[in-house]
Amino acid sequence: MTDSITGSIDLLIAKYSAFTGVAESPHADPGPVPTRSTITAEPYFVLSVPCSGRYDIRLCDLSGRTRQQVFCGLLSEGARRFSLAGQPAGIYFVRAAASDGTVSSHRLVMMK
């Protein structure tokens, strides 16, 4: 915002961090802004399986293309944790197809 009296410009640059506290940067120019980032902590999701059977679980992008086959095989009833390590931040869909023909999709948002 420009001050009409002094002509000075105020600028606030905030950087989010996993660490607590506030750090100030002595640099006036923040440099280029990255358009895509990779998640550093191991991202995961939990899927609750309603009944035992064979499942094909995939991570798909917004256009429906498969980004990663997360799991394919037999699962028993209950909750399972699946890793998405190495995937960039973004909006995805988790598609789970069961051997009985049941298919479910859930939106997944990964943020850095």
PASEBA-1860 file (N, C-alpha, C; in nm, 3 decimals):
! residues 112
1> MTDSITGS> 0.084/-0.116/0.000/0.000/0.000/0.000/0.090/0.123/0.000 ~ 0.059/0.222/-0.081/0.138/0.345/-0.088/0.075/0.451/-0.001 ~ 0.157/0.516/0.081/0.112/0.626/0.166/0.111/0.753/0.081 ~ -0.005/0.818/0.068/-0.015/0.936/-0.020/0.059/1.057/0.035 ~ 0.087/1.060/0.165/0.155/1.175/0.224/0.306/1.162/0.207 ~ 0.364/1.047/0.243/0.510/1.029/0.237/0.556/0.963/0.108 ~ 0.468/0.896/0.037/0.505/0.827/-0.085/0.576/0.695/-0.062 ~ 0.581/0.651/0.063/0.649/0.524/0.093/0.557/0.406/0.064
9> IDLLIAKY> 0.619/0.291/0.045/0.544/0.170/0.016/0.567/0.070/0.130 ~ 0.458/0.018/0.185/0.465/-0.085/0.288/0.442/-0.221/0.223 ~ 0.523/-0.320/0.261/0.512/-0.453/0.204/0.533/-0.555/0.316 ~ 0.446/-0.654/0.321/0.459/-0.761/0.418/0.475/-0.891/0.342 ~ 0.580/-0.965/0.375/0.604/-1.097/0.316/0.601/-1.197/0.430 ~ 0.513/-1.296/0.419/0.500/-1.397/0.523/0.543/-1.532/0.468 ~ 0.616/-1.607/0.548/0.658/-1.741/0.511/0.609/-1.836/0.619 ~ 0.536/-1.938/0.577/0.484/-2.034/0.672/0.588/-2.143/0.694
17> SAFTGVAE> 0.600/-2.186/0.817/0.700/-2.285/0.852/0.639/-2.384/0.950 ~ 0.693/-2.504/0.953/0.648/-2.606/1.047/0.700/-2.579/1.188 ~ 0.795/-2.486/1.199/0.853/-2.455/1.329/0.776/-2.340/1.394 ~ 0.776/-2.335/1.526/0.708/-2.228/1.597/0.796/-2.104/1.602 ~ 0.733/-1.988/1.619/0.808/-1.863/1.629/0.801/-1.783/1.501 ~ 0.857/-1.663/1.505/0.855/-1.573/1.391/0.999/-1.536/1.356 ~ 1.032/-1.539/1.229/1.165/-1.499/1.183/1.150/-1.390/1.080 ~ 1.237/-1.290/1.085/1.232/-1.181/0.989/1.347/-1.196/0.891
25> SPHADPGP> 1.322/-1.156/0.768/1.424/-1.163/0.664/1.477/-1.023/0.637 ~ 1.609/-1.005/0.627/1.664/-0.874/0.599/1.654/-0.835/0.452 ~ 1.608/-0.926/0.367/1.604/-0.902/0.224/1.474/-0.831/0.184 ~ 1.487/-0.731/0.096/1.370/-0.658/0.048/1.302/-0.734/-0.065 ~ 1.379/-0.806/-0.146/1.324/-0.878/-0.260/1.307/-1.024/-0.223 ~ 1.183/-1.077/-0.225/1.163/-1.216/-0.188/1.212/-1.315/-0.294 ~ 1.245/-1.267/-0.414/1.291/-1.356/-0.520/1.174/-1.421/-0.592 ~ 1.203/-1.515/-0.679/1.095/-1.578/-0.756/1.006/-1.662/-0.666
33> VPTRSTIT> 0.878/-1.662/-0.696/0.781/-1.739/-0.618/0.764/-1.875/-0.686 ~ 0.786/-1.984/-0.612/0.771/-2.116/-0.673/0.624/-2.143/-0.707 ~ 0.601/-2.205/-0.821/0.464/-2.236/-0.861/0.422/-2.375/-0.816 ~ 0.520/-2.457/-0.778/0.490/-2.593/-0.738/0.590/-2.634/-0.631 ~ 0.544/-2.702/-0.530/0.636/-2.745/-0.426/0.612/-2.891/-0.393 ~ 0.714/-2.956/-0.343/0.704/-3.095/-0.303/0.691/-3.100/-0.151 ~ 0.604/-3.183/-0.104/0.579/-3.196/0.039/0.698/-3.268/0.102 ~ 0.751/-3.211/0.211/0.869/-3.269/0.274/0.834/-3.371/0.382
41> AEPYFVLS> 0.729/-3.347/0.459/0.684/-3.446/0.557/0.613/-3.557/0.481 ~ 0.608/-3.676/0.536/0.545/-3.785/0.464/0.393/-3.771/0.470 ~ 0.331/-3.736/0.356/0.185/-3.725/0.355/0.121/-3.864/0.350 ~ 0.005/-3.875/0.407/-0.066/-4.003/0.406/-0.215/-3.976/0.414 ~ -0.292/-4.078/0.387/-0.437/-4.071/0.409/-0.480/-4.203/0.471 ~ -0.594/-4.199/0.536/-0.649/-4.319/0.601/-0.776/-4.357/0.527 ~ -0.784/-4.483/0.488/-0.900/-4.535/0.417/-0.962/-4.644/0.502 ~ -1.091/-4.634/0.526/-1.163/-4.735/0.602/-1.225/-4.834/0.504
49> VPCSGRYD> -1.185/-4.960/0.514/-1.234/-5.065/0.426/-1.355/-5.131/0.492 ~ -1.473/-5.126/0.427/-1.594/-5.179/0.490/-1.600/-5.332/0.499 ~ -1.538/-5.402/0.404/-1.537/-5.548/0.408/-1.412/-5.601/0.340 ~ -1.374/-5.721/0.376/-1.253/-5.782/0.319/-1.271/-5.806/0.170 ~ -1.162/-5.792/0.096/-1.168/-5.816/-0.048/-1.046/-5.759/-0.118 ~ -1.049/-5.767/-0.249/-0.939/-5.714/-0.330/-0.972/-5.569/-0.365 ~ -0.873/-5.480/-0.349/-0.892/-5.338/-0.373/-0.782/-5.283/-0.462 ~ -0.822/-5.189/-0.548/-0.729/-5.114/-0.631/-0.746/-4.967/-0.591
57> IRLCDLSG> -0.642/-4.910/-0.530/-0.649/-4.773/-0.478/-0.551/-4.688/-0.556 ~ -0.602/-4.579/-0.615/-0.521/-4.492/-0.700/-0.536/-4.346/-0.660 ~ -0.429/-4.271/-0.680/-0.431/-4.126/-0.663/-0.444/-4.066/-0.803 ~ -0.549/-3.987/-0.824/-0.577/-3.929/-0.956/-0.572/-3.777/-0.948 ~ -0.532/-3.714/-1.059/-0.533/-3.568/-1.064/-0.674/-3.520/-1.098 ~ -0.690/-3.387/-1.112/-0.823/-3.331/-1.137/-0.882/-3.372/-1.271 ~ -0.798/-3.409/-1.366/-0.850/-3.452/-1.497/-0.885/-3.600/-1.498 ~ -0.858/-3.671/-1.388/-0.892/-3.813/-1.378/-0.778/-3.907/-1.413
65> RTRQQVFC> -0.663/-3.853/-1.451/-0.547/-3.938/-1.482/-0.485/-3.994/-1.355 ~ -0.441/-4.118/-1.360/-0.376/-4.181/-1.246/-0.237/-4.122/-1.227 ~ -0.211/-4.069/-1.108/-0.079/-4.017/-1.073/0.006/-4.125/-1.006 ~ -0.061/-4.210/-0.926/0.011/-4.314/-0.852/-0.086/-4.425/-0.817 ~ -0.043/-4.550/-0.839/-0.121/-4.662/-0.788/-0.074/-4.683/-0.645 ~ -0.160/-4.653/-0.551/-0.124/-4.655/-0.409/-0.120/-4.797/-0.355 ~ -0.218/-4.879/-0.396/-0.224/-5.016/-0.346/-0.309/-5.099/-0.441 ~ -0.272/-5.225/-0.456/-0.353/-5.321/-0.531/-0.332/-5.457/-0.466
73> GLLSEGAR> -0.439/-5.512/-0.409/-0.427/-5.641/-0.343/-0.539/-5.664/-0.244 ~ -0.520/-5.764/-0.158/-0.622/-5.801/-0.060/-0.610/-5.715/0.066 ~ -0.724/-5.671/0.115/-0.732/-5.598/0.241/-0.842/-5.658/0.327 ~ -0.818/-5.663/0.457/-0.923/-5.706/0.549/-0.998/-5.583/0.598 ~ -1.111/-5.604/0.656/-1.196/-5.495/0.706/-1.122/-5.410/0.809 ~ -1.142/-5.277/0.802/-1.080/-5.187/0.898/-1.013/-5.069/0.832 ~ -0.952/-4.986/0.913/-0.886/-4.864/0.864/-0.740/-4.895/0.829 ~ -0.694/-4.836/0.719/-0.557/-4.853/0.673/-0.496/-4.718/0.642
81> RFSLAGQP> -0.367/-4.704/0.665/-0.294/-4.581/0.636/-0.207/-4.604/0.512 ~ -0.219/-4.511/0.415/-0.145/-4.523/0.290/-0.059/-4.399/0.271 ~ 0.067/-4.419/0.233/0.163/-4.311/0.214/0.152/-4.252/0.073 ~ 0.171/-4.121/0.064/0.177/-4.051/-0.064/0.308/-3.976/-0.076 ~ 0.414/-4.032/-0.022/0.546/-3.966/-0.023/0.590/-3.936/-0.165 ~ 0.647/-3.816/-0.183/0.700/-3.777/-0.313/0.602/-3.705/-0.403 ~ 0.476/-3.699/-0.364/0.377/-3.630/-0.446/0.382/-3.480/-0.418 ~ 0.369/-3.397/-0.520/0.369/-3.252/-0.498/0.238/-3.206/-0.435
89> AGIYFVRA> 0.242/-3.089/-0.375/0.120/-3.030/-0.317/0.018/-3.010/-0.428 ~ -0.109/-3.027/-0.396/-0.214/-3.008/-0.497/-0.344/-3.070/-0.453 ~ -0.441/-3.067/-0.544/-0.573/-3.125/-0.520/-0.582/-3.254/-0.601 ~ -0.621/-3.361/-0.536/-0.627/-3.492/-0.598/-0.758/-3.562/-0.561 ~ -0.779/-3.677/-0.622/-0.887/-3.766/-0.584/-0.827/-3.902/-0.554 ~ -0.874/-3.965/-0.446/-0.837/-4.102/-0.415/-0.951/-4.188/-0.467 ~ -0.918/-4.281/-0.556/-1.019/-4.369/-0.616/-0.994/-4.509/-0.564 ~ -1.095/-4.567/-0.499/-1.085/-4.702/-0.445/-1.187/-4.790/-0.515
97> AASDGTVS> -1.140/-4.893/-0.585/-1.228/-4.986/-0.654/-1.217/-5.123/-0.588 ~ -1.333/-5.179/-0.550/-1.336/-5.310/-0.485/-1.364/-5.417/-0.589 ~ -1.331/-5.542/-0.553/-1.351/-5.654/-0.645/-1.498/-5.680/-0.676 ~ -1.589/-5.633/-0.590/-1.733/-5.652/-0.616/-1.790/-5.545/-0.710 ~ -1.704/-5.455/-0.762/-1.748/-5.353/-0.856/-1.776/-5.218/-0.793 ~ -1.772/-5.210/-0.662/-1.795/-5.084/-0.593/-1.676/-4.991/-0.612 ~ -1.704/-4.866/-0.649/-1.599/-4.767/-0.669/-1.636/-4.643/-0.588 ~ -1.539/-4.590/-0.514/-1.564/-4.465/-0.441/-1.447/-4.370/-0.467
105> SHRLVMMK> -1.478/-4.241/-0.470/-1.376/-4.138/-0.490/-1.390/-4.034/-0.381 ~ -1.275/-3.988/-0.331/-1.274/-3.887/-0.227/-1.171/-3.782/-0.262 ~ -1.206/-3.656/-0.240/-1.115/-3.545/-0.267/-1.006/-3.542/-0.160 ~ -0.884/-3.511/-0.203/-0.770/-3.503/-0.114/-0.692/-3.378/-0.148 ~ -0.666/-3.295/-0.048/-0.588/-3.173/-0.068/-0.459/-3.187/0.010 ~ -0.346/-3.178/-0.061/-0.215/-3.185/0.005/-0.154/-3.046/0.000 ~ -0.116/-2.995/0.117/-0.059/-2.861/0.127/0.077/-2.870/0.191 ~ 0.159/-2.775/0.159/0.291/-2.766/0.221/0.283/-2.673/0.338
END
